[in-house]
């Protein structure tokens, strides 16, 4: 069953850094004091002295409707690191399909071999695994899994935990496509089509050219060989 992951899809969050003074300088805006305006022309100058304690108290208060910039940035950072991420199961399926289609695109008449399928599976798997390792190595990858026991409902993953999830979903994906149940289903279909062909021949309809439908037999060691290579690649990244 695919694990739902959340994280920073586009790298680490960078809060906006706006230098108001630099912008004002670039626009060549000269500051205007109230005493220089028409309304303040006849107003006497007023000086206000505020103690350090008063300044701290002033900055510590919030006017109705005001925004706490730091809290807002923290919220945006949190949201940017909890974006729903495509499951490994879905990504593996897409990578495999693209790999097989790329083989067909090179030679339109080329029949996709089991070696081609093996390469498509492992290349997609290794691409994802290497992305995980590289992201944790340079500190740009952040991933969470759902966790009902945590305060906010998420648990931050480590590199090894994410690689383990990838390995688990790769095994589930390949098992669903090339496992024992698929082999048995293919054999059953072939047997049924052979029986149908015999019935057609006995009924005299064999004069109509019939193409016997045969599903391709999955090699006995295909799945085991792929899983072993995948495990070796993961072990090399830990």
Secondary structure, 3 states (H helix, E strand, C coil): CCCCEEECCCCCCCCCCCCHHHHHHHCCCCCCCHHHCCCCCCCCCCCCCCCHHHHHHHHHCCCCCCCCHHHHHHHHHHHHCCEEECCHHHHHHHHHHHHHHHHHHHCCCCCCCHHHHHHHHHHHHHHHHHHHHHHHHCCCCCEEEECCCCCCCEEECCHHHHHHHHHHHHHHHHHHHHCHHHHHHHHHHHHHHHHHHHHHHHCCHHHCCCCCCCCCCCCCCHHHHHHHHHHHHHHHHC
